[in-house]
Structures are given as structure tokens and as C-alpha cells.
Amino acid sequence: MFSFRDRFGQWDPKNQRPELWNLYNARVHPGENIRAFPISNWTELDVWQYIEREELELPSIYFAHRRAVVRKNGLLQPVTPLTPAKDGDVVEEISVRFRTVGDITCTAPVESGANTVTQIIAETAVSTLSERGATRLDDQASDAAMEQRKKEGYF
């Protein structure tokens, strides 16, 4: 019998079976579990088109709004009590939206005037920068920033 646990009964991610999204195997043995990510191969555009088609309501942070930001390494850092401007930073108030919502200390907004789903779809369709490339402040902290967040339990 296959197990994800090591010889001491602890869960061991190295023993996890591969997650090949185009192969479907519904056999689950006792003690096993499976993870399902039904939209894992969707693009950001696919998600927005689905939101439009289903007329889903979203938090306002996904739509353009005015916000104080500081430009750092090509990204926008929101100015908040958790992410204050530092001495020498130039604070601007501009129209931005969040392409993804996460930890405010590592998620950057993008400059945007898109305040409807249709406008966001049009903006996303011509974007040349991925959602991750446009919004991840922590990737600029160090090459190992993502791994450090995983160790801290962020994911």
C-alpha cells in the first residue's frame, strides 16, 4: 500500500505522488488523500472572463481606486501602517488596482484605470507582464524570498 508518511508516521511531501493534471486516476487507497485544483491551468484572462460570464461580485480592491504608493524597483508598494514609506521615498497618490490579493507586505498593486470587469479583461488581454511579475514585492527582497515565506507557513 502506498503511503505519504515516512517510517515514523510523519507526513513526507517527497512521498507525494505526482500531480499530473491531464491524467485522471480516481483510485484512492486507504490512508491516501488527493488534492484538486480545478482551475490550475486557467490563465488570468480565463478567470476574468469566467467572472464576467457568471456575473460574480468581487471586493472593490480588484478595481481601480486611488491609493498612496511608492515606486520601488519597477513595482508599486502600497503605503499602509504595515508598509509605511521610508525616509527619502516619494509618495504618490495614483489610480491602481490589485491583480491578486494577498499579504499587503508582498503584494503590489498595478497602475490602472480599469474599474469594471470588462475594462479589466481588456487590460489583461494586452498585458505583457504576468500577474506574478507585476505584483510580487517579496521576489525582489531576495532570490529565496518565496522559500522563506513557505518555511514561515505563508502557504
PyMOL CGO cylinders between C-alpha atoms (Angstrom):
from pymol import cmd
from pymol.cgo import CYLINDER

trace = [
    CYLINDER, 0.00, 0.00, 0.00, 1.26, 3.49, -0.92, 0.3, 1, 1, 1, 1, 1, 1,
    CYLINDER, 1.26, 3.49, -0.92, 1.64, 5.98, 1.89, 0.3, 1, 1, 1, 1, 1, 1,
    CYLINDER, 1.64, 5.98, 1.89, 2.63, 9.63, 2.10, 0.3, 1, 1, 1, 1, 1, 1,
    CYLINDER, 2.63, 9.63, 2.10, 4.06, 9.01, 5.55, 0.3, 1, 1, 1, 1, 1, 1,
    CYLINDER, 4.06, 9.01, 5.55, 7.64, 8.16, 6.35, 0.3, 1, 1, 1, 1, 1, 1,
    CYLINDER, 7.64, 8.16, 6.35, 8.69, 5.24, 8.53, 0.3, 1, 1, 1, 1, 1, 1,
    CYLINDER, 8.69, 5.24, 8.53, 7.97, 7.31, 11.66, 0.3, 1, 1, 1, 1, 1, 1,
    CYLINDER, 7.97, 7.31, 11.66, 4.39, 8.02, 10.62, 0.3, 1, 1, 1, 1, 1, 1,
    CYLINDER, 4.39, 8.02, 10.62, 5.09, 11.64, 9.72, 0.3, 1, 1, 1, 1, 1, 1,
    CYLINDER, 5.09, 11.64, 9.72, 3.72, 13.14, 6.51, 0.3, 1, 1, 1, 1, 1, 1,
    CYLINDER, 3.72, 13.14, 6.51, 6.52, 13.40, 3.98, 0.3, 1, 1, 1, 1, 1, 1,
    CYLINDER, 6.52, 13.40, 3.98, 5.89, 15.60, 0.90, 0.3, 1, 1, 1, 1, 1, 1,
    CYLINDER, 5.89, 15.60, 0.90, 8.66, 13.81, -1.01, 0.3, 1, 1, 1, 1, 1, 1,
    CYLINDER, 8.66, 13.81, -1.01, 6.47, 10.70, -0.99, 0.3, 1, 1, 1, 1, 1, 1,
    CYLINDER, 6.47, 10.70, -0.99, 3.52, 12.51, -2.52, 0.3, 1, 1, 1, 1, 1, 1,
    CYLINDER, 3.52, 12.51, -2.52, 2.51, 11.17, -5.89, 0.3, 1, 1, 1, 1, 1, 1,
    CYLINDER, 2.51, 11.17, -5.89, 2.98, 13.50, -8.88, 0.3, 1, 1, 1, 1, 1, 1,
    CYLINDER, 2.98, 13.50, -8.88, 0.10, 15.80, -9.73, 0.3, 1, 1, 1, 1, 1, 1,
    CYLINDER, 0.10, 15.80, -9.73, -0.24, 15.38, -13.48, 0.3, 1, 1, 1, 1, 1, 1,
    CYLINDER, -0.24, 15.38, -13.48, -3.25, 17.47, -14.36, 0.3, 1, 1, 1, 1, 1, 1,
    CYLINDER, -3.25, 17.47, -14.36, -4.09, 15.78, -17.65, 0.3, 1, 1, 1, 1, 1, 1,
    CYLINDER, -4.09, 15.78, -17.65, -4.11, 12.26, -16.20, 0.3, 1, 1, 1, 1, 1, 1,
    CYLINDER, -4.11, 12.26, -16.20, -7.15, 11.26, -14.21, 0.3, 1, 1, 1, 1, 1, 1,
    CYLINDER, -7.15, 11.26, -14.21, -6.87, 8.50, -11.64, 0.3, 1, 1, 1, 1, 1, 1,
    CYLINDER, -6.87, 8.50, -11.64, -9.74, 8.35, -9.18, 0.3, 1, 1, 1, 1, 1, 1,
    CYLINDER, -9.74, 8.35, -9.18, -8.31, 5.40, -7.22, 0.3, 1, 1, 1, 1, 1, 1,
    CYLINDER, -8.31, 5.40, -7.22, -7.55, 6.47, -3.68, 0.3, 1, 1, 1, 1, 1, 1,
    CYLINDER, -7.55, 6.47, -3.68, -6.25, 3.83, -1.31, 0.3, 1, 1, 1, 1, 1, 1,
    CYLINDER, -6.25, 3.83, -1.31, -6.97, 3.88, 2.44, 0.3, 1, 1, 1, 1, 1, 1,
    CYLINDER, -6.97, 3.88, 2.44, -4.76, 6.47, 4.13, 0.3, 1, 1, 1, 1, 1, 1,
    CYLINDER, -4.76, 6.47, 4.13, -4.18, 8.43, 0.92, 0.3, 1, 1, 1, 1, 1, 1,
    CYLINDER, -4.18, 8.43, 0.92, -5.60, 11.79, 0.01, 0.3, 1, 1, 1, 1, 1, 1,
    CYLINDER, -5.60, 11.79, 0.01, -5.76, 13.80, -3.17, 0.3, 1, 1, 1, 1, 1, 1,
    CYLINDER, -5.76, 13.80, -3.17, -5.65, 17.49, -3.93, 0.3, 1, 1, 1, 1, 1, 1,
    CYLINDER, -5.65, 17.49, -3.93, -7.77, 19.01, -6.65, 0.3, 1, 1, 1, 1, 1, 1,
    CYLINDER, -7.77, 19.01, -6.65, -7.10, 22.34, -8.32, 0.3, 1, 1, 1, 1, 1, 1,
    CYLINDER, -7.10, 22.34, -8.32, -9.92, 22.64, -10.85, 0.3, 1, 1, 1, 1, 1, 1,
    CYLINDER, -9.92, 22.64, -10.85, -8.67, 25.90, -12.35, 0.3, 1, 1, 1, 1, 1, 1,
    CYLINDER, -8.67, 25.90, -12.35, -4.92, 25.36, -12.04, 0.3, 1, 1, 1, 1, 1, 1,
    CYLINDER, -4.92, 25.36, -12.04, -4.38, 25.59, -15.78, 0.3, 1, 1, 1, 1, 1, 1,
    CYLINDER, -4.38, 25.59, -15.78, -6.54, 28.70, -16.27, 0.3, 1, 1, 1, 1, 1, 1,
    CYLINDER, -6.54, 28.70, -16.27, -4.92, 31.96, -17.27, 0.3, 1, 1, 1, 1, 1, 1,
    CYLINDER, -4.92, 31.96, -17.27, -5.63, 35.23, -15.54, 0.3, 1, 1, 1, 1, 1, 1,
    CYLINDER, -5.63, 35.23, -15.54, -7.72, 36.15, -18.59, 0.3, 1, 1, 1, 1, 1, 1,
    CYLINDER, -7.72, 36.15, -18.59, -9.72, 32.90, -18.26, 0.3, 1, 1, 1, 1, 1, 1,
    CYLINDER, -9.72, 32.90, -18.26, -10.52, 33.79, -14.65, 0.3, 1, 1, 1, 1, 1, 1,
    CYLINDER, -10.52, 33.79, -14.65, -11.72, 37.29, -15.54, 0.3, 1, 1, 1, 1, 1, 1,
    CYLINDER, -11.72, 37.29, -15.54, -13.83, 36.00, -18.43, 0.3, 1, 1, 1, 1, 1, 1,
    CYLINDER, -13.83, 36.00, -18.43, -15.43, 33.49, -16.05, 0.3, 1, 1, 1, 1, 1, 1,
    CYLINDER, -15.43, 33.49, -16.05, -16.11, 36.26, -13.53, 0.3, 1, 1, 1, 1, 1, 1,
    CYLINDER, -16.11, 36.26, -13.53, -17.78, 38.30, -16.27, 0.3, 1, 1, 1, 1, 1, 1,
    CYLINDER, -17.78, 38.30, -16.27, -19.82, 35.39, -17.64, 0.3, 1, 1, 1, 1, 1, 1,
    CYLINDER, -19.82, 35.39, -17.64, -21.06, 34.36, -14.18, 0.3, 1, 1, 1, 1, 1, 1,
    CYLINDER, -21.06, 34.36, -14.18, -21.58, 37.97, -13.06, 0.3, 1, 1, 1, 1, 1, 1,
    CYLINDER, -21.58, 37.97, -13.06, -19.66, 37.34, -9.84, 0.3, 1, 1, 1, 1, 1, 1,
    CYLINDER, -19.66, 37.34, -9.84, -19.33, 40.08, -7.23, 0.3, 1, 1, 1, 1, 1, 1,
    CYLINDER, -19.33, 40.08, -7.23, -15.81, 40.98, -6.15, 0.3, 1, 1, 1, 1, 1, 1,
    CYLINDER, -15.81, 40.98, -6.15, -14.22, 43.08, -3.43, 0.3, 1, 1, 1, 1, 1, 1,
    CYLINDER, -14.22, 43.08, -3.43, -13.55, 46.65, -4.57, 0.3, 1, 1, 1, 1, 1, 1,
    CYLINDER, -13.55, 46.65, -4.57, -9.78, 46.24, -4.18, 0.3, 1, 1, 1, 1, 1, 1,
    CYLINDER, -9.78, 46.24, -4.18, -9.69, 44.41, -7.55, 0.3, 1, 1, 1, 1, 1, 1,
    CYLINDER, -9.69, 44.41, -7.55, -10.98, 47.56, -9.29, 0.3, 1, 1, 1, 1, 1, 1,
    CYLINDER, -10.98, 47.56, -9.29, -9.18, 50.85, -9.88, 0.3, 1, 1, 1, 1, 1, 1,
    CYLINDER, -9.18, 50.85, -9.88, -9.09, 53.18, -6.89, 0.3, 1, 1, 1, 1, 1, 1,
    CYLINDER, -9.09, 53.18, -6.89, -6.80, 55.96, -5.67, 0.3, 1, 1, 1, 1, 1, 1,
    CYLINDER, -6.80, 55.96, -5.67, -4.11, 54.86, -3.26, 0.3, 1, 1, 1, 1, 1, 1,
    CYLINDER, -4.11, 54.86, -3.26, -0.87, 56.20, -1.83, 0.3, 1, 1, 1, 1, 1, 1,
    CYLINDER, -0.87, 56.20, -1.83, 2.09, 54.25, -3.23, 0.3, 1, 1, 1, 1, 1, 1,
    CYLINDER, 2.09, 54.25, -3.23, 5.86, 54.37, -3.52, 0.3, 1, 1, 1, 1, 1, 1,
    CYLINDER, 5.86, 54.37, -3.52, 7.61, 53.22, -6.70, 0.3, 1, 1, 1, 1, 1, 1,
    CYLINDER, 7.61, 53.22, -6.70, 10.30, 50.62, -5.92, 0.3, 1, 1, 1, 1, 1, 1,
    CYLINDER, 10.30, 50.62, -5.92, 12.24, 48.58, -8.48, 0.3, 1, 1, 1, 1, 1, 1,
    CYLINDER, 12.24, 48.58, -8.48, 9.52, 48.97, -11.09, 0.3, 1, 1, 1, 1, 1, 1,
    CYLINDER, 9.52, 48.97, -11.09, 6.71, 47.95, -8.73, 0.3, 1, 1, 1, 1, 1, 1,
    CYLINDER, 6.71, 47.95, -8.73, 4.27, 49.94, -6.62, 0.3, 1, 1, 1, 1, 1, 1,
    CYLINDER, 4.27, 49.94, -6.62, 4.37, 49.48, -2.86, 0.3, 1, 1, 1, 1, 1, 1,
    CYLINDER, 4.37, 49.48, -2.86, 1.16, 50.49, -1.10, 0.3, 1, 1, 1, 1, 1, 1,
    CYLINDER, 1.16, 50.49, -1.10, 1.69, 52.92, 1.76, 0.3, 1, 1, 1, 1, 1, 1,
    CYLINDER, 1.69, 52.92, 1.76, -0.10, 51.46, 4.78, 0.3, 1, 1, 1, 1, 1, 1,
    CYLINDER, -0.10, 51.46, 4.78, 0.59, 51.17, 8.53, 0.3, 1, 1, 1, 1, 1, 1,
    CYLINDER, 0.59, 51.17, 8.53, 2.20, 47.78, 7.77, 0.3, 1, 1, 1, 1, 1, 1,
    CYLINDER, 2.20, 47.78, 7.77, 4.16, 49.11, 4.78, 0.3, 1, 1, 1, 1, 1, 1,
    CYLINDER, 4.16, 49.11, 4.78, 4.99, 52.73, 5.62, 0.3, 1, 1, 1, 1, 1, 1,
    CYLINDER, 4.99, 52.73, 5.62, 7.04, 54.96, 3.35, 0.3, 1, 1, 1, 1, 1, 1,
    CYLINDER, 7.04, 54.96, 3.35, 10.69, 55.16, 4.34, 0.3, 1, 1, 1, 1, 1, 1,
    CYLINDER, 10.69, 55.16, 4.34, 12.80, 58.29, 4.61, 0.3, 1, 1, 1, 1, 1, 1,
    CYLINDER, 12.80, 58.29, 4.61, 13.52, 59.50, 1.11, 0.3, 1, 1, 1, 1, 1, 1,
    CYLINDER, 13.52, 59.50, 1.11, 10.59, 57.68, -0.51, 0.3, 1, 1, 1, 1, 1, 1,
    CYLINDER, 10.59, 57.68, -0.51, 8.40, 59.75, -2.82, 0.3, 1, 1, 1, 1, 1, 1,
    CYLINDER, 8.40, 59.75, -2.82, 4.76, 59.04, -2.01, 0.3, 1, 1, 1, 1, 1, 1,
    CYLINDER, 4.76, 59.04, -2.01, 2.29, 59.42, -4.87, 0.3, 1, 1, 1, 1, 1, 1,
    CYLINDER, 2.29, 59.42, -4.87, -1.46, 59.00, -4.92, 0.3, 1, 1, 1, 1, 1, 1,
    CYLINDER, -1.46, 59.00, -4.92, -2.42, 57.29, -8.16, 0.3, 1, 1, 1, 1, 1, 1,
    CYLINDER, -2.42, 57.29, -8.16, -5.16, 55.09, -9.59, 0.3, 1, 1, 1, 1, 1, 1,
    CYLINDER, -5.16, 55.09, -9.59, -4.29, 51.42, -9.00, 0.3, 1, 1, 1, 1, 1, 1,
    CYLINDER, -4.29, 51.42, -9.00, -5.93, 48.02, -8.73, 0.3, 1, 1, 1, 1, 1, 1,
    CYLINDER, -5.93, 48.02, -8.73, -4.77, 44.71, -7.33, 0.3, 1, 1, 1, 1, 1, 1,
    CYLINDER, -4.77, 44.71, -7.33, -4.40, 41.85, -9.83, 0.3, 1, 1, 1, 1, 1, 1,
    CYLINDER, -4.40, 41.85, -9.83, -4.10, 39.49, -6.90, 0.3, 1, 1, 1, 1, 1, 1,
    CYLINDER, -4.10, 39.49, -6.90, -4.88, 39.87, -3.22, 0.3, 1, 1, 1, 1, 1, 1,
    CYLINDER, -4.88, 39.87, -3.22, -2.51, 38.56, -0.63, 0.3, 1, 1, 1, 1, 1, 1,
    CYLINDER, -2.51, 38.56, -0.63, -0.26, 39.70, 2.16, 0.3, 1, 1, 1, 1, 1, 1,
    CYLINDER, -0.26, 39.70, 2.16, -0.01, 43.52, 1.87, 0.3, 1, 1, 1, 1, 1, 1,
    CYLINDER, -0.01, 43.52, 1.87, 3.71, 43.33, 2.70, 0.3, 1, 1, 1, 1, 1, 1,
    CYLINDER, 3.71, 43.33, 2.70, 4.46, 41.42, -0.51, 0.3, 1, 1, 1, 1, 1, 1,
    CYLINDER, 4.46, 41.42, -0.51, 1.61, 42.12, -2.96, 0.3, 1, 1, 1, 1, 1, 1,
    CYLINDER, 1.61, 42.12, -2.96, 1.87, 45.17, -5.19, 0.3, 1, 1, 1, 1, 1, 1,
    CYLINDER, 1.87, 45.17, -5.19, -0.95, 46.94, -7.00, 0.3, 1, 1, 1, 1, 1, 1,
    CYLINDER, -0.95, 46.94, -7.00, -0.65, 47.92, -10.65, 0.3, 1, 1, 1, 1, 1, 1,
    CYLINDER, -0.65, 47.92, -10.65, -1.35, 51.32, -12.13, 0.3, 1, 1, 1, 1, 1, 1,
    CYLINDER, -1.35, 51.32, -12.13, -4.77, 51.09, -13.72, 0.3, 1, 1, 1, 1, 1, 1,
    CYLINDER, -4.77, 51.09, -13.72, -7.95, 52.95, -14.54, 0.3, 1, 1, 1, 1, 1, 1,
    CYLINDER, -7.95, 52.95, -14.54, -9.96, 49.73, -15.02, 0.3, 1, 1, 1, 1, 1, 1,
    CYLINDER, -9.96, 49.73, -15.02, -12.99, 49.90, -12.75, 0.3, 1, 1, 1, 1, 1, 1,
    CYLINDER, -12.99, 49.90, -12.75, -15.25, 47.34, -14.44, 0.3, 1, 1, 1, 1, 1, 1,
    CYLINDER, -15.25, 47.34, -14.44, -14.73, 43.67, -15.23, 0.3, 1, 1, 1, 1, 1, 1,
    CYLINDER, -14.73, 43.67, -15.23, -14.94, 44.43, -18.96, 0.3, 1, 1, 1, 1, 1, 1,
    CYLINDER, -14.94, 44.43, -18.96, -12.18, 47.03, -18.63, 0.3, 1, 1, 1, 1, 1, 1,
    CYLINDER, -12.18, 47.03, -18.63, -10.03, 44.61, -16.61, 0.3, 1, 1, 1, 1, 1, 1,
    CYLINDER, -10.03, 44.61, -16.61, -10.47, 41.95, -19.31, 0.3, 1, 1, 1, 1, 1, 1,
    CYLINDER, -10.47, 41.95, -19.31, -9.35, 44.44, -21.98, 0.3, 1, 1, 1, 1, 1, 1,
    CYLINDER, -9.35, 44.44, -21.98, -6.36, 45.47, -19.84, 0.3, 1, 1, 1, 1, 1, 1,
    CYLINDER, -6.36, 45.47, -19.84, -5.40, 41.85, -19.09, 0.3, 1, 1, 1, 1, 1, 1,
    CYLINDER, -5.40, 41.85, -19.09, -5.66, 40.82, -22.75, 0.3, 1, 1, 1, 1, 1, 1,
    CYLINDER, -5.66, 40.82, -22.75, -2.89, 43.25, -23.74, 0.3, 1, 1, 1, 1, 1, 1,
    CYLINDER, -2.89, 43.25, -23.74, -0.70, 42.97, -20.65, 0.3, 1, 1, 1, 1, 1, 1,
    CYLINDER, -0.70, 42.97, -20.65, 2.86, 41.88, -21.38, 0.3, 1, 1, 1, 1, 1, 1,
    CYLINDER, 2.86, 41.88, -21.38, 3.73, 41.26, -17.73, 0.3, 1, 1, 1, 1, 1, 1,
    CYLINDER, 3.73, 41.26, -17.73, 2.41, 38.25, -15.83, 0.3, 1, 1, 1, 1, 1, 1,
    CYLINDER, 2.41, 38.25, -15.83, 0.33, 38.72, -12.70, 0.3, 1, 1, 1, 1, 1, 1,
    CYLINDER, 0.33, 38.72, -12.70, 3.21, 37.39, -10.62, 0.3, 1, 1, 1, 1, 1, 1,
    CYLINDER, 3.21, 37.39, -10.62, 5.79, 39.58, -12.33, 0.3, 1, 1, 1, 1, 1, 1,
    CYLINDER, 5.79, 39.58, -12.33, 3.67, 42.67, -11.82, 0.3, 1, 1, 1, 1, 1, 1,
    CYLINDER, 3.67, 42.67, -11.82, 2.70, 42.15, -8.20, 0.3, 1, 1, 1, 1, 1, 1,
    CYLINDER, 2.70, 42.15, -8.20, 5.31, 40.26, -6.14, 0.3, 1, 1, 1, 1, 1, 1,
    CYLINDER, 5.31, 40.26, -6.14, 7.30, 42.61, -3.95, 0.3, 1, 1, 1, 1, 1, 1,
    CYLINDER, 7.30, 42.61, -3.95, 8.84, 39.74, -1.98, 0.3, 1, 1, 1, 1, 1, 1,
    CYLINDER, 8.84, 39.74, -1.98, 10.57, 38.32, -5.06, 0.3, 1, 1, 1, 1, 1, 1,
    CYLINDER, 10.57, 38.32, -5.06, 12.69, 41.45, -5.04, 0.3, 1, 1, 1, 1, 1, 1,
    CYLINDER, 12.69, 41.45, -5.04, 13.74, 41.04, -1.43, 0.3, 1, 1, 1, 1, 1, 1,
    CYLINDER, 13.74, 41.04, -1.43, 15.95, 38.04, -2.25, 0.3, 1, 1, 1, 1, 1, 1,
    CYLINDER, 15.95, 38.04, -2.25, 16.14, 35.03, -4.53, 0.3, 1, 1, 1, 1, 1, 1,
    CYLINDER, 16.14, 35.03, -4.53, 14.94, 32.88, -1.64, 0.3, 1, 1, 1, 1, 1, 1,
    CYLINDER, 14.94, 32.88, -1.64, 12.05, 35.11, -0.51, 0.3, 1, 1, 1, 1, 1, 1,
    CYLINDER, 12.05, 35.11, -0.51, 9.34, 32.67, -1.61, 0.3, 1, 1, 1, 1, 1, 1,
    CYLINDER, 9.34, 32.67, -1.61, 11.04, 29.72, 0.08, 0.3, 1, 1, 1, 1, 1, 1,
    CYLINDER, 11.04, 29.72, 0.08, 11.42, 31.74, 3.27, 0.3, 1, 1, 1, 1, 1, 1,
    CYLINDER, 11.42, 31.74, 3.27, 7.67, 32.55, 3.25, 0.3, 1, 1, 1, 1, 1, 1,
    CYLINDER, 7.67, 32.55, 3.25, 6.89, 28.83, 2.83, 0.3, 1, 1, 1, 1, 1, 1,
    CYLINDER, 6.89, 28.83, 2.83, 9.05, 28.00, 5.87, 0.3, 1, 1, 1, 1, 1, 1,
    CYLINDER, 9.05, 28.00, 5.87, 7.17, 30.64, 7.84, 0.3, 1, 1, 1, 1, 1, 1,
    CYLINDER, 7.17, 30.64, 7.84, 3.85, 28.98, 6.96, 0.3, 1, 1, 1, 1, 1, 1,
    CYLINDER, 3.85, 28.98, 6.96, 2.63, 31.57, 4.47, 0.3, 1, 1, 1, 1, 1, 1,
    CYLINDER, 2.63, 31.57, 4.47, 1.48, 28.84, 2.04, 0.3, 1, 1, 1, 1, 1, 1,
]
cmd.load_cgo(trace, "trace")
